[in-house]
Each structure stands twice: as structure tokens, then as C-alpha cells.
């Protein structure tokens, strides 16, 4: 009985850090889903992860949303080969600033600062992004 209890404690101890890490940044899934939608040229899916203001502005026009994002200088995100998450700042219970690093198809490095809000009934949605080109090349 003690052996079973010890094994259960060990398994719980191993699972706890993974669970904590998953719960630590739930908004990252929304960013990844939107980035993957942009890479696929899927304006509808990308718009679904945008904040309410964007969804209202581009209602029924998901490809116009995609075109506007690319035309506004965010093509590096849509054309990116990979992305990874940097630091984040939990501004409040419902607002987060998340750094995302991108490697472009041209091997250029880009850093984006995402602002996300946990919208009631929607989950974490992208409110805005500030993007800048970084020095260096990515692999």
C-alpha cells in the first residue's frame, strides 16, 4: 500500500510541473493558431483569433482582414517559417503582453509584441501586435 502511494506521489510530482507550465500561458495557443492560419492564407481562421474590434470591423470579410494585415506590414508573420515564445507580462487577469520571435522565409529575424485579452465566451484573442525586424539571421 505504501509503495502504491509513493508511486502515485511520484507521478503527481512529475505531472505537476507540466500542468503548471500548460496553465501558465494559455494565450499562446491562440497566437499559434492565428499564426498558422496566416501561414495557410486562411483569413477566416486568423480572424477568429483576433479581438472583438477586428471581428466587428471585418465581419463577413475574412480575406479582407488577411489582406489588411499583410498590407499593414505584418507579412513577415504570415510568411514566417517558425515562431517561438519569449517573455510575457500578465498586465491583469484578462490582459497579457507576449513576446513572439519569428524566423522569416528570408531567414530574417523578427520580434513581435502581442497584446491579448481574455474575452468572455471567446478565450484569449489578439488585440494588437507591434512587429520589428531584428539584426541577424535565423536558421
MOLINBEL-V89918 format. One line per field, one symbol per residue. phi: phi as a letter, one per 30 degrees, with the letter a starting at -180 (. if undefined). psi: psi as a letter, one per 20 degrees, with the letter a starting at -180 (. if undefined). burial: + if it has 24 or more other C-alpha atoms within 12 Angstrom, else -. A space follows every 10 residues. Layout:
phi->???
psi->???
burial->???
//
This chain:
phi->.ddddddddd dddddedddd ddddbddddd dedddddded icddddddcd deeddddcei bddddedddd ddjcddddcd dabbccdbbd dadcbbcbdb cbcdddidcb bbcccbbdde icjdbdcabc cbdcdjbcc
psi->ghgggggggg ghhhhghggg ggihmhihhg ggggghgghi knhggghhjq rhgghghkpj lhhhgghhgg hjjjhhghjq hrqqpbqqon hahjpqpppp pqprhjjqpq pqoppqpnpp ihapqphrpp pqpqqrqr.
burial->---------- ---------- ----++++-+ +++++++++- ++++++++++ ++-++--+-- -+--++--+- ---+++++++ +++++----- ----++++++ ++++---+++ ++++++++-- ---+++++++ +-+------
//
